[in-house]
């Protein structure tokens, strides 16, 4: 059996992400005896031509890893589905059957299967997909099968040119577990990976981490929520410490709900000094609207626990959801202004609407979208209690005046991608967001802040 795995992701915002999941699929199938080829189109100047060459000689089947439906920006929206259709057309022209996978495919599997003419869409892990193909053949229809993932440095470096990605950000992603127990109103993650938690083999994960730490690479723990459950997070940190795997770690993401002094101390001991925290709003009213399982009291507890330790946090905010008002936005902006200068707040205006979420149902009830919306076109929710243009201007003004605030539209600019690569080459901090505050201060001194961030 011969197969070709194609990673089609080409987005550079906030930085190009190595297609580790797709590489693990190719590796899992190879270990089971399949003859696999792999092509990563992220940096391709002519992806269609490169894919056509990769399809020679003709494989028995293909797998397309589709990471994002769009750029999640309501102001400068770009759908990636037209590009996916170009890729699908190349497979059809070569008469090669193919299956879709990846996060984007899992959000609207039936619609994408119909639109692309794929044989099927697979929802699950790399090991589960490999078992499915070897046991039953190429998936037909929409197939869900849970399982783990086998992380090895050799697998990643065999299929991916990691050095090219590390020129932008020196981080290698790893997951300890899959699944998310939360039910945030706008998020499709739990429908993709399920609410039940499944764990990867920790021995394999440790070897993977050791390999990249030896290369001076930061480890990015990309579990949906690292500290859910809390006891497993403590166990993982203890294992890393016992294995003498201290180094540089970034946690994507940390929940304010299950934080404790032992957790924060354990993070600091292994070198996990930075984390993404997606609270979405600093308003109690909006936390309830987004169905967040924590309150601002939990956030305050986190802020108290961090005192005296060198933690740096990247805070993610989503504005414009149901119930958002000028007052709730002001609450969030005041919270951002209270953050230490080592932190950065990233804010989007307009909430993506995805099938299988509570927000999707709310949007139908309010007449924002139709009940038969297939999700193939990007849709965003804006609170009817806000004037869209005035609110956007307010947020732009805040971005210009608050050094540690950046809007999604600014992060999507090509200038930021070029600067990120240059800073990485100069030995700037591992995480791109750590340079934003310093850059904004210098731009302000030079009188260039509006040139760089005026939108």
Secondary structure as GFF3:
##gff-version 3
##sequence-region A 1 455
A	DSSP	beta_strand	2	7	.	.	.	ID=ss1
A	DSSP	alpha_helix	20	31	.	.	.	ID=ss2
A	DSSP	beta_strand	35	40	.	.	.	ID=ss3
A	DSSP	alpha_helix	47	54	.	.	.	ID=ss4
A	DSSP	beta_strand	61	65	.	.	.	ID=ss5
A	DSSP	alpha_helix	81	93	.	.	.	ID=ss6
A	DSSP	beta_strand	97	101	.	.	.	ID=ss7
A	DSSP	alpha_helix	103	107	.	.	.	ID=ss8
A	DSSP	alpha_helix	109	116	.	.	.	ID=ss9
A	DSSP	beta_strand	120	124	.	.	.	ID=ss10
A	DSSP	alpha_helix	126	136	.	.	.	ID=ss11
A	DSSP	beta_strand	141	145	.	.	.	ID=ss12
A	DSSP	alpha_helix	153	159	.	.	.	ID=ss13
A	DSSP	alpha_helix	162	166	.	.	.	ID=ss14
A	DSSP	beta_strand	171	174	.	.	.	ID=ss15
A	DSSP	beta_strand	177	178	.	.	.	ID=ss16
A	DSSP	alpha_helix	189	193	.	.	.	ID=ss17
A	DSSP	beta_strand	198	199	.	.	.	ID=ss18
A	DSSP	alpha_helix	202	213	.	.	.	ID=ss19
A	DSSP	beta_strand	218	221	.	.	.	ID=ss20
A	DSSP	alpha_helix	230	242	.	.	.	ID=ss21
A	DSSP	beta_strand	249	252	.	.	.	ID=ss22
A	DSSP	alpha_helix	261	270	.	.	.	ID=ss23
A	DSSP	beta_strand	272	280	.	.	.	ID=ss24
A	DSSP	alpha_helix	284	289	.	.	.	ID=ss25
A	DSSP	alpha_helix	296	306	.	.	.	ID=ss26
A	DSSP	beta_strand	312	319	.	.	.	ID=ss27
A	DSSP	alpha_helix	326	338	.	.	.	ID=ss28
A	DSSP	beta_strand	344	349	.	.	.	ID=ss29
A	DSSP	beta_strand	351	352	.	.	.	ID=ss30
A	DSSP	alpha_helix	358	365	.	.	.	ID=ss31
A	DSSP	beta_strand	380	381	.	.	.	ID=ss32
A	DSSP	alpha_helix	388	401	.	.	.	ID=ss33
A	DSSP	beta_strand	405	407	.	.	.	ID=ss34
A	DSSP	alpha_helix	408	411	.	.	.	ID=ss35
A	DSSP	alpha_helix	414	425	.	.	.	ID=ss36
A	DSSP	three_ten_helix	432	435	.	.	.	ID=ss37
A	DSSP	alpha_helix	436	445	.	.	.	ID=ss38
A	DSSP	alpha_helix	449	453	.	.	.	ID=ss39
###
